[in-house]
């Protein structure tokens, strides 16, 4: 196990370096640069920027240098100093912008994860144990409905219900008076009051798919010889199911860690935009649209890092939970 972890960690370094270069190249593939986008934005409001001003802006941001020089300056500052650069659009350090959004993104995503697992695990087990019962058919129908409804449409419906029927403030994660206020008990309670709608929306589609996966895996395990043997030894049905088949069928839940961590950054962008959530997704989209290359590059590099770390953690946990899996 230790040698496996060390090898994976060593492979991470060249992998992330290659990914960082490809990400930097892809960000600059669209025609123009940040200054071009900035000038187009000003032109839309009838403001004209002359060529001299545009050239000075490119020199100020370092955009007049060859791409390889820009990449080397960016990646060397990250490796040597932990400096991700300055956002062109926001004129703030990239690290500060990312951390500001990631803290709220972590709260939202892990809350949705806990709700997803808390619903999908018991319902999936019930659906498999009570196969072809009325409850199983009802769960199957609801799962398909949950998979079919687009998340942004569900967001609009829940926002309407909360605002019109319940008289609740919707949109964002804070009320207006707490947007710039320091953290306090009142601000935390306000966050919890706004958090339930996006958590429910994000959990529904994930719950629907995991229920189907859990049911299928449980059905595979329930008829295996070790279950029959355990039942013949006199174990109660509840103990038998929870001790053996559920443990073996948990693999898909653990495997979701591999995509859960990068999903912290890139997941549910449409829902976040519809609900005006101050999370990482909308900031990533805006940085790509404006060609804010340092901010977009940092986000993409973070997604790749979280993907690699999530895959490693998932593999290790799978080996710990399922004795059939060996990493050596």
C-alpha positions in Angstrom: 0.0 0.0 0.0 2.8 2.4 0.9 4.7 1.9 -2.3 1.5 2.4 -4.3 0.8 5.7 -2.6 4.4 6.9 -3.1 4.3 6.0 -6.8 1.1 7.8 -7.3 2.4 10.9 -5.5 5.6 10.9 -7.7 3.5 10.6 -10.9 1.4 13.5 -9.8 4.3 16.0 -10.3 4.9 15.5 -14.1 1.2 15.0 -14.7 0.3 18.3 -13.1 3.1 20.1 -14.9 1.9 18.7 -18.3 -1.7 19.6 -17.4 -0.7 23.1 -16.4 1.0 23.7 -19.7 -2.0 22.3 -21.7 -4.4 24.4 -19.7 -2.4 27.5 -20.3 -2.3 26.8 -24.0 -6.1 26.1 -24.2 -6.9 29.3 -22.4 -5.1 31.3 -25.0 -6.4 29.4 -28.0 -9.4 31.7 -28.6 -8.6 34.8 -30.7 -7.4 37.9 -28.8 -6.6 38.2 -25.1 -8.0 39.8 -22.0 -7.2 43.3 -23.4 -9.2 42.5 -26.5 -12.2 41.4 -24.4 -11.8 44.4 -22.2 -11.8 46.8 -25.2 -14.9 45.0 -26.7 -16.7 45.5 -23.4 -15.9 49.2 -23.4 -17.0 49.5 -27.0 -20.4 48.1 -26.1 -20.8 51.1 -23.8 -19.6 53.6 -26.5 -16.2 54.0 -25.0 -13.2 54.0 -27.4 -9.7 52.7 -26.5 -6.9 53.8 -28.8 -4.1 51.5 -29.9 -1.5 53.1 -27.7 -3.7 52.5 -24.6 -4.2 48.9 -25.6 -0.5 48.4 -26.1 0.3 49.8 -22.7 -2.3 47.5 -21.1 -0.7 44.5 -22.8 2.7 45.6 -21.6 1.3 46.1 -18.0 -0.2 42.6 -17.9 2.7 41.0 -19.6 0.6 40.0 -22.6 3.1 41.4 -25.1 5.5 38.5 -24.2 5.6 35.1 -26.1 3.2 32.5 -24.6 6.0 30.3 -23.4 7.5 33.2 -21.5 4.1 34.0 -19.9 3.7 30.3 -18.9 7.2 30.1 -17.4 6.7 33.2 -15.3 3.3 31.9 -14.1 4.3 28.3 -13.2 7.7 29.4 -11.7 5.9 31.8 -9.4 3.5 29.0 -8.3 6.2 26.4 -7.7 8.7 28.7 -6.0 6.5 31.2 -4.2 3.0 29.8 -4.2 1.9 33.0 -6.1 -0.8 32.3 -8.6 -0.6 35.8 -10.0 -2.9 38.8 -10.2 -6.4 38.6 -11.8 -6.6 40.9 -14.7 -10.3 41.5 -14.3 -10.6 41.8 -10.5 -7.1 43.3 -9.9 -6.8 41.0 -6.8 -4.5 38.1 -6.0 -5.8 34.9 -7.6 -5.3 33.0 -4.4 -7.5 35.4 -2.4 -10.3 35.1 -5.0 -10.2 31.3 -5.1 -10.2 30.9 -1.4 -13.0 33.4 -0.9 -15.2 31.3 -3.3 -13.9 27.8 -2.2 -14.9 28.2 1.4 -18.6 28.6 0.6 -18.3 26.0 -2.2 -17.0 23.5 0.3 -19.9 24.1 2.7 -22.5 23.8 -0.1 -21.0 20.7 -1.8 -20.4 18.6 1.4 -23.9 19.5 2.7 -25.3 18.2 -0.6 -23.1 15.1 -0.4 -24.3 14.2 3.1 -27.9 14.6 2.1 -27.3 12.6 -1.1 -25.7 9.7 0.8 -28.1 9.9 3.7 -31.1 9.4 1.2 -29.6 7.2 -1.5 -28.0 4.5 0.7 -31.1 3.4 2.8 -33.5 3.8 -0.2 -31.2 1.8 -2.5 -30.9 -1.0 0.0 -34.7 -1.0 0.6 -35.4 -1.0 -3.1 -33.1 -4.1 -3.6 -34.3 -6.0 -0.6 -38.0 -5.4 -1.5 -37.5 -6.0 -5.2 -40.7 -5.7 -7.4 -42.7 -4.4 -4.4 -44.9 -1.3 -4.6 -42.2 0.6 -2.7 -39.6 -0.5 -5.2 -41.7 0.6 -8.2 -42.3 4.0 -6.5 -38.6 4.5 -5.8 -37.8 3.6 -9.4 -40.3 6.0 -10.7 -39.1 8.8 -8.5 -35.5 8.1 -9.4 -36.3 8.4 -13.1 -38.1 11.7 -12.5 -35.1 13.0 -10.5 -32.8 12.1 -13.3 -35.0 13.6 -16.0 -35.6 17.1 -14.4 -32.9 19.6 -15.3 -31.3 21.1 -12.2 -31.7 24.7 -13.3 -35.5 24.1 -13.9 -35.8 22.6 -10.4 -33.9 25.6 -9.0 -36.4 28.0 -10.7 -39.4 26.0 -9.3 -38.0 25.9 -5.7 -37.1 29.6 -5.8 -40.6 30.4 -6.9 -42.1 28.3 -4.1 -39.8 29.7 -1.5 -40.4 33.3 -2.6 -44.1 33.3 -3.4 -45.6 30.6 -1.2 -43.2 30.7 1.8 -42.2 34.4 1.7 -38.5 33.5 1.9 -35.6 35.5 0.6 -34.1 33.4 -2.3 -31.0 33.9 -4.4 -27.5 33.9 -3.1 -26.4 32.4 0.2 -26.8 35.5 2.4 -29.3 38.3 3.0 -28.3 41.7 1.8 -27.3 43.0 5.3 -24.9 40.0 5.8 -23.1 40.1 2.4 -20.2 42.2 3.7 -20.7 41.6 7.4 -18.0 39.7 9.5 -18.8 36.2 10.5 -21.1 35.8 13.5 -23.8 33.5 14.8 -26.5 35.6 13.1 -24.6 35.4 9.7 -24.2 31.6 10.1 -27.9 31.2 10.8 -28.7 33.3 7.8 -26.4 31.1 5.7 -28.2 28.0 6.9 -31.6 29.6 6.1 -30.5 30.2 2.5 -28.5 26.9 2.1 -31.4 24.4 2.0 -32.6 25.2 -1.5 -29.3 24.7 -3.4 -28.5 21.7 -1.2 -31.8 20.0 -2.1 -31.3 20.9 -5.8 -27.8 19.5 -6.0 -28.7 16.4 -4.0 -31.8 15.3 -6.1 -30.0 14.3 -9.3 -27.1 12.7 -7.4 -29.5 10.8 -5.2 -31.6 9.5 -8.1 -28.5 8.1 -9.9 -26.9 6.6 -6.7 -30.2 4.9 -5.8 -30.2 3.0 -9.1 -26.5 2.1 -8.7 -27.0 0.9 -5.1 -30.0 -1.1 -6.0 -28.2 -2.9 -8.9 -25.1 -3.6 -6.8 -27.2 -4.9 -3.9 -29.2 -7.2 -6.2 -25.8 -8.7 -7.4 -24.7 -9.4 -3.9 -27.9 -10.7 -2.3 -27.9 -14.0 -4.2 -24.2 -14.9 -3.7 -23.2 -18.0 -1.8 -21.7 -16.1 1.2 -25.1 -14.5 1.8 -26.8 -17.9 1.8 -24.1 -19.3 4.1 -24.5 -16.4 6.6 -28.3 -16.8 6.6 -27.9 -20.5 7.2 -25.7 -19.7 10.3 -28.7 -18.0 11.9 -27.8 -14.3 11.4 -30.7 -12.0 11.6 -31.7 -10.5 8.2 -30.9 -7.0 9.2 -27.4 -7.9 10.6 -26.7 -10.1 7.5 -27.6 -7.3 5.0 -25.7 -4.6 6.8 -22.6 -6.6 7.5 -22.1 -8.2 4.1 -24.0 -7.1 1.0 -24.2 -3.4 1.9 -20.5 -3.3 2.6 -19.7 -4.9 -0.8 -22.2 -2.6 -2.6 -20.7 0.6 -1.1 -18.0 0.7 -3.7 -19.8 3.2 -6.0 -20.3 5.6 -3.1 -16.6 5.5 -2.3 -15.8 5.9 -6.0 -17.7 9.1 -6.2 -14.9 10.8 -4.2 -12.8 10.7 -7.4 -15.2 13.2 -9.1 -16.6 14.8 -6.0 -13.4 16.8 -5.2 -13.1 18.4 -8.7 -16.8 18.9 -8.7 -16.2 21.4 -5.8 -14.9 23.8 -8.5 -16.6 23.0 -11.7 -19.9 21.4 -10.7 -23.4 22.9 -10.9 -22.3 26.1 -12.7 -25.7 26.6 -14.2 -27.5 26.2 -10.9 -25.1 28.6 -9.2 -25.7 31.2 -11.9 -29.5 30.8 -11.7 -29.4 31.2 -8.0 -26.7 33.9 -7.8 -24.5 31.7 -5.6 -21.1 33.1 -4.7 -19.3 29.8 -5.4 -16.3 28.8 -7.5 -18.2 27.7 -10.7 -19.5 31.2 -11.9 -16.1 32.7 -11.2 -14.4 30.0 -13.3 -16.9 30.6 -16.1 -16.4 34.4 -16.0 -12.6 34.0 -16.0 -12.8 31.9 -19.2 -15.2 34.3 -20.9 -13.0 37.3 -20.2 -9.7 35.4 -20.9 -8.4 36.2 -17.4 -5.7 33.6 -17.9 -4.1 33.5 -14.5 -7.4 33.1 -12.7 -8.7 30.5 -15.2 -5.4 28.7 -15.2 -5.4 28.5 -11.4 -8.9 27.1 -11.4 -8.1 24.4 -14.1 -4.9 23.5 -12.2 -6.9 23.1 -9.0 -9.5 20.9 -10.8 -6.7 18.6 -12.1 -5.1 18.5 -8.6 -8.3 17.6 -6.9 -9.1 14.9 -9.6 -5.7 13.2 -8.9 -6.0 13.5 -5.1 -9.7 12.3 -5.3 -8.7 9.3 -7.4 -5.9 8.4 -4.9 -8.2 8.7 -1.9 -10.9 6.7 -3.6 -8.5 3.9 -4.5 -7.1 3.7 -0.9 -10.6 3.7 0.7 -11.8 1.0 -1.7 -8.9 -1.2 -0.8 -9.7 -0.7 2.9 -13.4 -1.4 2.6 -13.4 -4.2 0.1 -10.9 -7.0 0.8 -11.2 -8.2 -2.8 -9.3 -5.2 -4.0 -5.6 -5.2 -3.8 -3.5 -2.2 -4.9 -0.1 -4.0 -4.9 
